[in-house]
Amino acid sequence: MSLVVATWAVAGVTLLLVVVAALTARFAVMAFRTQAEEVSDQKELIKQQSERLEIQRQHLQSDEDARQVDRVLSLHAEFSTGEIAAARCRFSELMWRAGETAFGLHTCWRPTWDSIYPPCPGCGEEINRSRFLGAYPPDMHARDHRPIHDLRKVLWCLGRVNVARRDEKESLREQLVVALLGWEVIWWSLVCERLERTHGAILQPLDNLASWVQEWNWMEDREFDPHRAFRETEAYQDKEAFLQELVSRTQLLTDHGLGPAVPASVRYRP
């Protein structure tokens, strides 16, 4: 009798253990499923967050690209409109007139500092004779302007472009700077080639900017190479006396037998 009881007791304990083991396994499976679902939910949440972050990144990149373009467009607008544009037109027209008067069509003049200083009544005839490009001719209707002042306006503007190019690389699109302003930078560097650098640091930014532009394809989408509009330095030196003589007779750069006042339309006025 005691053997039967013992057998049943062992069987009961074994059954209990089996039930406990089954329940434990069931709870383990349920916990694993819950954990797997939580992991899946977390993965989905991470995926959604990543997608939102990517959208935000694209928006930020788009905003940054727009800011870079806007910065370049603002620099170009300053150079190509308003007071700077008027100064560019006056000074470049005077250089074209002088160049075509001295050499014939399609040649632009390269001034020296002395030649564009304003005439001074108290400086004497010899000094004023050397300042033969110090004032605009009457037919240009620019009595309130001086060539040297206009040139400085242009150089200061290009200096600001150079500072932006040098110090705001993350704030502007460099390739767009070259596309919009590169050709003009090279043209003005050629015009200013005879200006002595010892007369002020105002030319250094232009030199730096021109050197940087030449590292790019600045002639892209351009047909006229500005180098073709200029002569060698010695040629200008040889013609200065000729222009000085014309000025002394008050005939320089007017429409009295000295060729067209404005170069042909095929040429570009920076």
Secondary structure, 3 states (H helix, E strand, C coil): CHHHHHHHHHHHHHHHHHHHHHHHHHHHHHHHHHHHHHHHHHHHHHHHHHHHHHHHHHHHHHHHHHHHHHHHHHHHHHHHCHHHHHHHHHHHHHHHHHHHHHHCCCCCCCCCHHHHCCCCCCCCHHHHHHCCCCCCCHHHCCCCCCHHHHHHHHHHHHHHHHHHHHHCCCCCCHHHHHHHHHHHHHHHHHHHHHCCHHHCHHHHHHHHHHHHHCCCCCCCCCCCCHHHHCCCHHHHHHHHHHHHHHHHCCCCCCCCCCCCCCCCCCCCCC
